[in-house]
Amino acid sequence: ELITGIDLVEQMINVAAGKPLGLKQDAVQINGWSIENRLYAEDPYRNFLPSIGRLTRYRPPAETASDDHIIRNDTGVYEGGEISMYYDPMIAKLCSWALSRAGAIELMRLALDRFEVEGIGHNLPFLSAVMDHPKFISGDMTTAFIAEEYPDGFEGVTLPTVALRRVVAASAAMYRVGEIRRAQISGRLDNHARKVGDHWVVCLQGESHGVTVAADQNGALVTFEDGASHYVSGAWTPGIKLADMLVDKTPLVMKVDEISGGFRLRTRGADLKVTIRSPRHAELALLMPEKLPPDTSKLLLCPMPGMLVKLSVEEGEEVQEGQALCTIEAMKMENILRAERKGVVQKVNALAGDSLAVDDVIIEFE
């Protein structure tokens, strides 16, 4: 529709009503390039299993239209609404149009970064990853794209070093803004004014970056230890969930969750935990023991919200690798969960008919 200006639904309704098609093939003119991304309540980190729940936050990107670009979002959901297990999990159809394919892709990248969805699992990270994938950019792809490029499942995006340094610079500038606000909290003791430093250590994906932040009225110049620098500007303040920044005059859009000592940032399909500390705090943090994740190797966890419709084993039963353990129903589909290895059922924690949430423990093994 965007590249022809023809409303296809209108034409289909007219034909269904017995009216003749109101145009001929030579009247269909192609203008520009368009891309449609379908936002689904499916979790790409769990092999695109359906996700249900309440949309605690739903803020689509602004719809815009001009002579050289269009952003359109077709949707039927709203913030506070519920994605249930009984209907199709599609949330929205996000479309971009531009005069060139590269322009349409770039518009879509920014629109996906500006699309805020919370409360459920969704495929926004995967869609962003596709928009940056070399095969998609070149157009050299087939319907086997997911199987070929993600044979072990989608595990997120690893941003290139250049992009990570832009995130580091923006994070340092944003954190300093928050520190200035925290330093101005009223009720402090007299003669105990808190000074906000200019030197910080930003830790991202296991690497530490020493930076210096020199702020002015328009933004901040963030300089790395190797002498490289980035100028960061934007209207972000603490509490805002979407940081629409410029780094060296190039857009950087990030979804922001403030965590202890830093941020959780999501951009271009990457989910990043960033910590920002003073040099002394960073030195002491190296002495802290690493918290290990819990051992779930002897548990069968529910991979998606749904209903347990069938339990195929009982306590004390010995199961073999690949044996069916139970069946979960969600989004009009039945999913059979199978044993990953040989074992003995120690305890069954759910019964047929129970509604389960993600990661609920269904079965414990010896």
C-alpha positions in Angstrom: 0.0 0.0 0.0 2.8 2.4 0.9 4.7 2.0 -2.4 1.5 2.1 -4.6 -0.9 4.3 -2.7 -3.6 1.7 -3.3 -5.8 0.6 -0.3 -5.8 -3.1 -0.8 -8.4 -3.8 1.8 -10.8 -1.3 0.1 -10.3 -3.1 -3.2 -10.9 -6.5 -1.6 -14.1 -5.3 0.0 -15.4 -3.9 -3.3 -14.6 -7.1 -5.2 -16.3 -9.2 -2.5 -19.3 -6.9 -2.9 -19.5 -7.8 -6.6 -18.0 -4.6 -7.9 -15.4 -4.7 -10.7 -11.8 -4.0 -9.8 -11.4 -0.3 -10.0 -7.9 -0.2 -11.6 -5.8 -2.0 -14.2 -2.2 -3.3 -13.9 -0.7 -0.4 -15.8 -2.2 2.0 -13.3 -0.1 0.5 -10.5 3.0 2.6 -10.1 5.8 1.7 -7.7 7.2 4.6 -5.7 10.0 4.1 -3.2 10.6 1.3 -0.7 8.7 0.0 2.2 9.3 -2.5 5.1 6.8 -4.1 7.5 7.8 -5.6 10.8 5.2 -7.6 12.7 5.5 -7.2 16.5 4.5 -10.4 18.2 4.1 -11.5 21.8 6.6 -14.2 21.2 9.9 -14.6 23.1 12.9 -15.0 20.7 15.1 -16.0 23.5 12.8 -19.0 24.1 12.6 -20.2 20.5 9.7 -17.8 19.8 7.4 -19.4 22.4 4.2 -17.3 23.0 4.2 -14.9 25.9 1.0 -13.7 27.7 0.3 -11.0 30.3 -0.6 -7.4 30.7 1.0 -4.6 28.6 2.3 -2.6 31.5 3.9 -0.2 29.0 2.9 0.3 25.3 4.3 3.3 23.6 4.6 3.0 19.8 6.9 5.4 17.9 5.3 8.5 16.6 3.5 8.0 13.2 4.8 10.5 10.7 4.4 11.2 7.0 6.2 13.5 4.6 7.3 13.6 1.0 10.4 11.5 1.7 9.4 9.2 4.6 6.5 7.5 6.4 6.2 5.7 9.7 2.9 3.9 10.2 1.8 1.6 13.1 -1.3 -0.6 12.7 -2.3 -2.0 16.1 -5.3 -3.1 18.1 -3.8 -3.1 21.7 -3.3 -0.5 24.3 -1.3 0.1 27.5 -2.9 -1.8 30.3 -4.5 -4.3 28.0 -3.9 -8.0 28.2 -2.4 -10.4 25.7 -4.2 -13.7 26.5 -3.5 -17.3 25.6 -6.7 -17.6 23.6 -5.9 -15.4 20.6 -3.2 -14.7 18.0 -0.2 -13.0 19.7 0.3 -10.2 17.1 0.6 -6.8 18.7 1.3 -4.5 15.8 2.4 -4.1 12.2 5.0 -1.4 12.0 5.7 0.0 8.6 8.3 2.4 7.2 8.6 4.0 3.7 11.4 6.0 2.1 12.6 6.8 -1.4 15.4 4.2 -1.1 15.7 0.7 0.5 18.6 2.0 2.8 16.4 4.9 3.9 13.5 2.6 4.7 15.8 0.3 6.7 17.2 3.2 8.8 13.8 4.6 9.5 12.7 1.1 10.7 15.8 0.8 12.9 15.0 4.0 14.8 11.3 3.2 14.9 12.0 -0.2 16.5 14.3 1.4 19.0 11.6 3.9 19.9 8.9 1.2 20.3 8.4 0.7 24.1 6.7 -2.6 25.2 6.9 -3.9 28.7 5.1 -6.6 30.7 5.4 -9.5 28.2 8.0 -11.2 26.1 8.1 -9.9 22.5 10.2 -10.1 19.3 11.4 -6.5 19.2 15.1 -7.5 19.8 14.9 -10.1 17.0 13.4 -7.6 14.6 16.1 -5.1 15.4 18.8 -7.7 14.8 17.3 -8.5 11.4 17.4 -4.9 10.3 21.2 -4.8 11.0 22.0 -8.2 9.6 24.2 -8.1 6.5 22.0 -10.6 4.6 18.9 -8.6 5.1 20.7 -5.3 4.2 21.9 -6.9 0.9 18.6 -8.6 0.2 20.4 -11.9 -0.1 18.0 -14.0 2.1 15.4 -16.7 1.9 12.6 -18.1 4.1 15.4 -20.3 5.7 17.0 -17.2 7.2 16.3 -18.0 10.9 17.4 -21.7 10.5 20.6 -20.7 8.7 21.6 -17.7 10.8 20.4 -18.8 14.2 20.7 -22.6 14.2 21.1 -22.7 18.0 18.3 -20.1 18.6 18.4 -16.3 19.0 20.7 -15.3 21.8 20.6 -11.5 21.4 22.9 -9.1 19.6 26.6 -8.4 20.1 27.1 -4.8 19.1 30.4 -3.9 17.3 33.1 -2.1 19.3 32.3 1.3 17.7 28.6 1.1 18.8 29.5 -0.1 22.3 31.8 2.9 22.8 28.9 5.2 21.8 26.8 3.5 24.5 29.6 3.9 27.0 29.8 7.6 26.3 26.1 8.1 26.5 25.8 6.1 29.7 28.5 8.2 31.4 26.9 11.4 30.4 23.4 10.2 31.5 24.7 8.9 34.9 26.4 12.2 35.6 23.0 13.9 35.1 21.5 11.6 37.7 24.3 12.2 40.1 23.9 15.9 39.9 20.2 15.5 40.7 20.9 13.2 43.6 23.5 15.7 45.0 20.7 18.3 45.1 18.4 16.3 47.4 17.1 18.6 50.1 17.5 18.0 53.9 21.3 17.3 53.8 23.5 18.3 56.7 24.9 21.8 56.5 28.5 22.1 55.2 28.2 18.6 53.7 27.7 19.5 50.1 28.2 16.5 47.7 30.5 17.1 44.8 29.9 15.3 41.5 33.2 14.1 39.9 34.2 14.2 36.3 36.1 10.9 36.3 34.2 7.6 36.0 34.7 4.0 35.2 32.0 2.5 32.9 31.8 -1.3 32.9 30.0 -2.9 29.9 30.2 -6.6 28.9 33.1 -7.4 31.1 35.3 -4.5 30.0 36.0 -1.3 32.0 36.4 2.1 30.3 37.9 5.0 32.2 36.2 8.2 31.0 36.2 11.9 31.8 33.0 13.8 31.4 33.2 17.6 30.6 29.7 19.0 30.5 28.4 22.3 29.0 25.0 23.8 28.6 24.3 21.7 25.4 25.6 18.3 26.4 28.8 16.6 27.5 32.2 15.7 25.9 33.1 12.2 27.1 36.9 11.4 26.7 38.3 7.9 26.9 41.7 7.0 28.4 43.0 6.4 24.9 42.2 10.0 23.9 39.2 9.3 21.8 36.1 11.4 22.6 32.4 11.6 21.8 30.0 14.5 22.2 26.7 13.5 23.8 23.6 15.6 23.7 19.9 14.9 24.4 17.1 15.9 26.8 17.2 12.7 29.0 16.6 13.1 32.7 16.3 10.4 35.4 12.9 8.6 35.3 12.5 8.9 31.5 12.3 5.4 30.0 13.4 6.3 26.5 16.7 8.1 25.9 16.7 9.7 22.4 20.3 10.9 22.3 22.8 12.2 19.8 26.3 11.0 19.9 28.5 13.0 17.6 25.3 14.2 15.9 24.3 10.6 15.1 21.0 9.3 16.7 21.3 6.7 19.5 18.0 5.6 20.9 17.9 3.4 24.0 15.3 2.0 26.3 16.4 2.8 29.9 15.8 1.0 33.2 17.7 2.5 36.1 19.4 -0.2 38.2 21.8 0.1 41.2 24.9 1.8 40.1 23.9 2.1 36.4 21.4 1.2 33.7 19.9 -1.6 31.8 19.9 -0.4 28.2 18.3 -1.9 25.1 19.2 -0.7 21.7 19.5 -2.3 18.2 18.5 -5.7 19.6 21.1 -5.7 22.4 20.2 -6.0 26.0 23.0 -4.3 28.0 23.8 -3.9 31.7 26.0 -0.9 32.3 27.6 0.0 35.7 29.2 3.4 36.3 31.4 3.9 39.3 34.0 6.3 40.6 37.6 5.1 40.1 37.8 4.1 43.8 34.5 2.3 43.8 35.5 0.5 40.6 38.7 -0.6 42.2 36.9 -2.0 45.2 34.2 -3.7 43.0 37.0 -6.0 41.6 37.3 -7.6 45.0 33.6 -8.6 45.2 32.8 -12.2 44.6 30.7 -13.0 41.5 27.1 -14.1 42.2 26.4 -17.4 40.5 23.1 -18.2 38.9 20.9 -20.9 40.6 21.3 -24.5 39.4 18.1 -25.5 37.5 19.6 -28.7 35.9 17.3 -31.0 37.9 14.1 -28.9 37.4 11.5 -28.9 34.6 10.6 -25.2 34.3 7.6 -23.9 32.3 9.0 -22.2 29.2 5.9 -20.0 28.6 2.7 -18.9 30.3 -0.1 -21.4 29.6 -2.2 -24.2 30.9 -0.9 -27.7 31.9 -3.3 -29.9 29.9 -1.6 -33.2 30.3 0.9 -34.7 32.8 2.6 -37.7 31.3 4.7 -38.9 34.3 4.3 -39.5 38.0 6.5 -39.3 41.1 9.1 -42.1 41.3 8.9 -42.9 37.6 12.2 -43.3 35.7 12.2 -41.3 32.4 14.4 -41.6 29.3 15.9 -38.9 27.2 13.3 -37.5 24.8 10.3 -38.9 26.7 7.2 -36.7 26.9 6.8 -35.2 30.4 3.8 -32.9 30.0 1.9 -30.8 27.5 1.4 -27.0 27.9 -1.3 -25.2 25.9 -0.9 -21.5 24.9 -2.0 -19.3 22.0 -4.1 -22.2 20.5 -1.0 -24.4 20.4 0.0 -27.5 22.4 3.6 -27.8 23.3 5.0 -31.1 24.5 7.9 -30.8 27.0 10.4 -33.7 26.8 13.2 -35.0 29.1 16.6 -33.7 28.1 18.3 -36.6 29.9 17.6 -39.9 31.8 16.4 -39.4 35.3 13.9 -40.2 38.1 10.9 -38.0 38.9 11.2 -36.8 42.6 8.3 -34.5 42.8 5.5 -33.2 40.7 4.4 -29.6 41.5 1.5 -29.0 39.1 -1.6 -30.8 38.0 -3.5 -30.9 34.8 -5.7 -27.8 34.5 -3.3 -25.6 36.4 -2.3 -22.2 34.9 1.4 -21.7 34.9 3.7 -18.7 34.5 7.1 -18.6 32.9 9.7 -20.5 35.0 7.2 -22.2 37.3 8.7 -25.5 38.5 6.6 -28.3 37.1 8.8 -31.3 37.9 11.8 -31.9 40.2 14.2 -34.8 39.4 16.5 -36.7 41.8 
